[in-house]
Amino acid sequence: MSDLSIRPMTPADAAAVLGIYQAGMDGGNASFEHTAPGWDAFDASKLPGHRLVAADPDGAVLGWVAVSHVSPRIAYRGVVEHSVYVDPAAHGRGIGRALMQALIASTEAAGIWTLQSGVFPENTASLALHHACGFRTVGVRERVGRHASQNNRWRDVIFIERRSPAIT
């Protein structure tokens, strides 16, 4: 998308980011959570250097990507878990791919060697996006958690990762 800009997420983006997050949760196949947190909790849980939004020419936020540490242990300092969400009205326009490419560039520049995430098997669009961006399926975490908003139904999660070829 030539008219799309990728830029750092700011507090001014809070309403749009959390609205897109909530829309993803409302779809039922994006998260075990069912309610987006407040901005302060969201902000505290994400690494500041790797929070990006995709915006249209008018500045409207169409999607976001962010990372969190997976462990405080020094051995895992270069491993992060990421989330990527796109406004349902903007699906199929290459926004997820643009965000993932920007995230990969951002994290590699910072020396982060592994991006990982968990995706519900039913979220085939997310799995296809990640595989197209160089992620591999590590395995299936069977019945790893109960989905409270779906009558506590057990859910599997596909564990995916991308090991940077640029960081040796």
N, C-alpha and C positions, 0 to 999 in steps of 0.2 A: 504494500500500500504506500504509494508515494506521498499521499497527503497525511500520513500518520506520523506523529512525533513520539519518541520515547524519551522520557525525562525522569529525573528523580522525583519520588513521591514526597509531598510536603503535607503539613497539617491542613492546608487549604483543600487538599484532596480527600479529607476524612469522610465526608458524607458520601461522595461518589464511590470511594473504595469500599466502605462498609456496606453500601447498598448493593454493589456488585457481588461482594462476599455473601450477603444474605440471599441474593437471588440464586447463587450457586447452591447454597444450602437448601433453599426451598425446592430445588430440583430433585433432591434426594440422593444424588450420586456423586457429591463432591466432598463431603465431610461427615464425620461422625457427629460433629457439632450441629446444633439446630438454630442457634441464635448468634449473630455476629457480636463480638465483644464491643465495648466502648473504645473510643480512639486511644485513650491512655493505655489500656491493656494491650491493644493491638500494637501500638507504637513500642511499648516496652518489650514485646515478644519478638520483634524483628530486628535484624542487624541493620544499622542505619546506612551503611554503604551500598546496600544491594536491594533497595526498594525502588521499584520503577513503575511508572504508569505509561500507558499508551493513550494519547489524546488526539482528537480530530482537530482540523484547522481552527475550529471555534474554541478549542480548549476543553471540550467535554471529555471526561475520562471514559475510555471504552474498555479498559482492562488494567490489571496490575499483576506484579510478580514480586515476591519477597522471600527472604531466607531467614532461618533460625539456626543457631548452633544445635548439633545433635548431642554434644557431650562437652563438659567443661575440661575433660582430660586433654593434656597437651598433645597427645598422639593423634587426636581427632580434630585439631584446630583447623585443618583444611577440609573438613567434611561438614556440609550444611544440608538441611532439609529445606525444600522450597515449596511454595504454593504459587499457582498461577490461575487467575480467574479472568474471564472475559464476559462482558455484559451480554446476556442472552440475545439481545437485539442486534448484536454485532458479530455473532458467531459466523464462521465461514469466510471471514474477510482477511485472514492471515495475521490477525492481531496476536494470537497466542504464539505463533512462530516468531514474530518480531520481538515480543517480550522475552521469549526464551533465548533467542540469539543475543539480545542485549544483556541478559543475565549471565549467560555463558562468558561473554566478553568481560563483563564487570568482575565476575568471581575469579576468572583466570588471571586477570590483571592484579588481583589482590592475593594471588597464591593459593586460592582454594582449589583443591584437586578433585573433589567429589561432590556432585550434586545428587541428592537422593530424594525420593518421595514415595508415598503409597497412594495407589489409585484403585478405586473400586473396579472390579472386572466389567461392570456394566457401563463404565465411562469410556466407551471405545474411542471417542474423539480425543480425549486426553491421552490415552495410550498411544494412539496413532501419532499425535503431535510429538510426544516424547520420543518415540522410536525414530521419527523423522529427524529429530534434533540430536541423535546419537546416544540416546539412552538404551540400556538393555534391561530386560526383565531378569531380575535375580531369582525371584521365586514368588510363590503364593503363600501369604500368611493366612492360613485357614482359620475361619471363625475367630479372628483376632479381637474383635470387639462387638459389642451390642449397640445397635443403632436405636437410641432412645426415641427418636421421632417416628420410628417405624415399628412400634410395639416391641421394642427391645430385641429385634431380629438380629441374629448373628450375621456378621458380614465378613467376607473374605477381602483381603487387600493384596493387590499386585505390588510387590516391592520392586522399584526400578532405581537405576543409578546411571550416572554418566561420569566416567573417570576421564579427566582431562588428559589428552595426549600432549598438551603443551607444557605440563608440569611434570618433570621427571625427578 
